[in-house]
Amino acid sequence: MTATRALPLAPGGQLTDGIRRILSSRSALMTYLLVVLIIGASLLVNNFAQPRTATFLLLDVVATLLMAMPMTLVMINGDIDLSVASVAGLSSAVLGVLYSGGTPFWAAVLICLGLGLVCGLFNGVMTAYVGLPALAVTIGTLALFRGLALVVIGDNAVANFPEAASDYATGTFGNSGIPLVMAPVAIVIIIFAVVLHMTPFGRGLFALGHSMEAARFVGVGTKVSRLYSLVASGFIASLAGVFWTLRYSSARSDNAIGLELVVIAAVVLGGVSVFGGKGSIWGSVCGVLIIGVVNYALRLNRIPEVVLVTITGLLLIISVVAPSLVASWSDWRHRRRRSRNRGSVTTTAGATSA
């Protein structure tokens, strides 16, 4: 009897399978959902399908979008950073105090970015090297950094920042409606996408999220990876705080308060697992934009702010629960199919022996 040898899959078949996997991935599904929401809002919500919608919607999500990039890395490796909004608020407060005190504007911006690095470094050292859970550390620094912002600026507000900087933060490319600030934001997105998906460091983050022990066994610097991710989170959060200040022309201690919930909800909605090991930059971008579209459409319909916060919380819960329900359903179907096949084999064997 001649053994039958399985033929290798043709290159065309491999390409087709690869395209099919991409088109059915979580990132692709988020892209489809985003497109559907934009089309639906354009058809159903008055004044949504206008160039100024792109301007205000994108300006509203810039800070969230910036914070979501390092948050994706942090959560993929199994940690979380709840202090991002407080770092942004502290950065805003320090910028206002320095500039009002006579410090040149761009020097004050650099100091704020350095402060963000220090905040991220503190979170990273306490988490990666001291060994405290990131959740506990960043809950503490959430309150600490917000309190420091209040100490720095008090109940005051500082305005009248350089006109050129404010115009850049709120200006657009001609009549396109696309904000000027989206150019550097796009660069940040590309940098994080390259780091996560095209470097050994990024692959190490996925391994770390699946199993710290296994990642350490294959040579991943687990402590350094966690440290760098949280440092990046602090730095970008301070950058978001500078943008927030210029966007609203006001430096206050409560700037960006509560934004950490929106950031985490968007990242999880985009496909990042709360348990680590899964996610993508593009998925997080789509998650931010989906929440931005929903919130902006509801605001156009004069929905109260408390409802928007509730919807964000529901999206976060659904994003966490839905994958678990889908996985449980798939496992149940697999077990049922396997049990049915085993029963068929047993019946066939019994009939043959009879």
N, C-alpha and C positions, 0 to 999 in steps of 0.2 A: 504494500500500500504506500502510495506516494504522499508524503506530508504536504499539507496545504500551507503555503507561506503567505502571511498577511502582506498585502501590498502597501508601501508607504504612501502617505497622503500627498497628493500632488501639491506643488507650490500654490496653484490657484485655489485649492481647497483650504490651505493654511491661511491664505490672504482673506478668503471669504469668512472663515471662522474668526479671524482677528477683527475684521470689520464688524461682524455680528456681535462680538463681545463688547466692542467699543460702543455700538449703538444701543446696547441693552444695559450699559453700566449705570451706576447711580448718578454719575456726573451727567450722562446723556439724558437720563430721566429728569434731572433737575433743569436741564436746558429746555427740554420740551415743556415742562411745567411753567417755566419763566415766560416762554414765548406765548403759551396759551393765556397766562394771566395778563400779559401786556395787550394781546389782541382783545381779550374779554373786557378789560378796563377801558380800552379805547372805544369799544362799541357801546358799553353800558354806562360809563361815568362821564358826565358832562365836563368839558374842558380838559379831559385827560389827554386827548390826541392833539397836543399842541407842542411847539418847540420849547416853550417855557417849562413844560412838564419835565423834559429831559434835564433842564438846568437845575430846577429845584429838587427833583428826585435824586439826581446824582450828588448834588451838594449835600443833601441830607444824609447820604450813605457813605460819604468819603471817610469820615472818622471810623465808622463801623468796619468799612472795607479794609482800612489800614490795619486795625487791630486784629481782624480776622486772619490775616496772613500768618503772623507768628503764632496766633492761637491755634491754628491748624497744626503747626509743628509740635507745639506743646501738648496738645491733646492726642496726637498720633503716638507720641512716645509714652502716653499713659498718665501725664500730669494734667494740671489745669491752672489757669491764672485768673483769679477773681479780682485782682487789684488793678486791671488795666484802666478802668474808668477813673479810679482814684489817682493813678499816675498822671493821666491826662489832666485831671483837675489841679494837681500839684504843679504840673508844668505850666498850666495857664496862670495860676496864681503867681508863681515865681517870675514869669515873663512880664506880667503886669507891674509887679513891684520893682523889678530891675529897670524896666523902661521908664516908668514914672520917676525913678530915682536918678535918671540921667545916663544910664548905661546905653551905649549904642544898640540899636534894635537887633542887628544881626549877631552881635556879641551876646546879647541876652538870649537869642534863640539857641546859639551853640551851648550856652550854659544849661539851658533847659534840656537839650538833648543829652548832654553829659549827665544831668540829674536822672534822666530816664534810664541811662545805662547803670547808674549806681543802684537805682531801685530794682532793676532787673537782676543785677548782680547779687543783691541782698537776698532776693527770693531764690535765686539759683543756688547760692551757697547753703542757705538754710535747708533747701530741699535735697540737693544732690550730695552735699558733703556732710552736713550735720545729720541728715537722714530723716528729717521731719516730713510728713505727708504734704504735698503741694497744696491740697485743699485747705489744710489747717493753716499753713504759712500764709497763703494769699488771702484767706479770710481775715487774718490778723493785720496784714499790710493794707488790705482794703480800708480798714478803719484807721490805721496809722497814717497812711499817706493823705487821706481825706482830712484827718485832724491837723496834719502839718500844713495843708493848704489853708485851712481856716486860721491857723496861727500866723502864717505868712502874710495874708492879705485881710484877714478879719471879715467883716461884713461889707467891706468896700468893693467897688468895681472900678476898674481902670479901662478907659476907652482911648480914643484919639491915637490909634497906632498909625504908622506911616501909611500914607494914602496908596503908595505903589504896592505895598504888601497886601493891603486889604482889597485893592482892585484885582490883584492876581488871584486871591483866594475866592473871589466871587465872580470874576469875569468869565467870558465865554469866547470860543473861537468864532468870531464873526457872528453870523445869524444862525449858526448851526444849533445853538442851544447846548453844546457840549462844553462843560466848564474847563477852563485852562488847567486847573489843578489835576484834572484826570490824566494829563500826560505824565507827571511824576508818579501818580498813583499806579498807572499802568506799568511803569518801570519797576516799582516795588513788587507788583504782582508777578512780573516775569522773573525777577530775581528769586523770589521765594519758590516759584514753580520749578526753576532750574535746580535750586538747592535741594528741594524735596524729591523731585522725580528723576534727576539726572546726575546725582553725586553719591559717592559712598556714604557721606554723612546722612543724606536723606534716607537711603536704604537702611542704614543703621537705626534710624528713628522708627521705621516700621517694625524691624526686628525687636527693638526695645519694647515697643508697645505690645507685641505678642507675648514676649517672655523676657524679663530682664536677665534671668540666669542663662538662658540660651544665647541671648545677645552678647553677654559677657564671655561666654564660652567660645564664640566664634570671633572674638577680638574687637567687638564694638566698645568704644570708650563710653560706658553708660553715664558716668558722672559728668564727663565733659559735654556729652550730647544734651543732657538735661539742663546743664548750666547755660550753654550757648542758646538754647531755645528760650529760656526765661529771660536772658539778657536781651535777646532780640525783641521779646515781647515788651519789655520795659522801654527800650529805645523807641520802638514804633508807637507805643502808647503816648510817649512824650511828644512825638512828632504830630500825632493826632490831636493832642492838646493844643499845640501851637496853631494848627489849622482851625480848630474849633474857636479859639480866641479871635483869630482874624475873620473867620466866617461871620461871627456875630458881633464883632468889634467890641468885645467885652471880656475882660479877665476877671473871673470870679472863682471863689473857692468851691462852688457847687457846679461848675461846668462839667458836662458829660456824666452827671450823677445817674446811676442806674443803667448806664450803657453796657456794662459787662453782661447783663442778662441778654440784651439783643445780640451781642457778639457771639456768645456761647450758643444761643438759639440758632443763629444763622449758620454757624460752623457745623453743628450737629444736624441741622436740616439738610446741609449740603453733603452729608454722608460720612462725616468724621465720627467714629465710634467713641462713646464715652468711656469705653474700656481700653481704648488704644489699639494701634495696629492697622487701622483702616482710615481712608480719607484721601482727599485730593485738593489741590489749590483751586482748580476750576469749580469743583463742587462747592467749596466755601464761597467763592465769588457769586455763584448762582444763588446760594442760600441768602447772602446779604441782599442781592437784588430782588429776590422774591419777597422778602420781608419789607424791603423798601417800597416795592410796587403796591403791595397790599396796604401798607400804612398810608401811603400818599393818596391812593384811591379812596380810602375811608375818610381821610381828612378833607378831600374835596366834597365828600358827602356830609361834612360837618359832624362826624362821629366823635364823641368825647374822647379825650386822651386816655382816660382810665380804661376804656374799651380797647384801645390800641395796645395798652400794656397787657391786658387780659389775653388778647389774641396772640401776642408774642409768647406769653407763658404757655398757652395751649399748643402753639407750634413746637415749642421746646419739648413738651410732654409727648406729643404725637411723634416727634422725630426720634425720641428715645424708645418709646413703646412699640411703634410700628415695626422696626426691624426685628425685634424679639418675637412679635406675633407672627411675622412672615416666616422666620426661621423655625418656630415651633410648628407652624402649619406644614412646612416643607418636610420636617422630620417626621411628623405624623403620617403624611402621605407616603413617605419613603418606607416607613415601618409597615404600613398597611399593604403596600405593593409587595414588599419582601415576604410578608406573611402569606399573601395570596399566592405568590409564586411557589412558596414552600409547600402550601397545601395542594397546588396543582401537581407538583413533582411527586408528592406522597400518593396522591390518587392514581397517577399514571403508573407508578411503581407497583401499587397494589393490583391494578388491573393486569399488568404484565405477568406478575407472579401467578395470578389466578389462571 
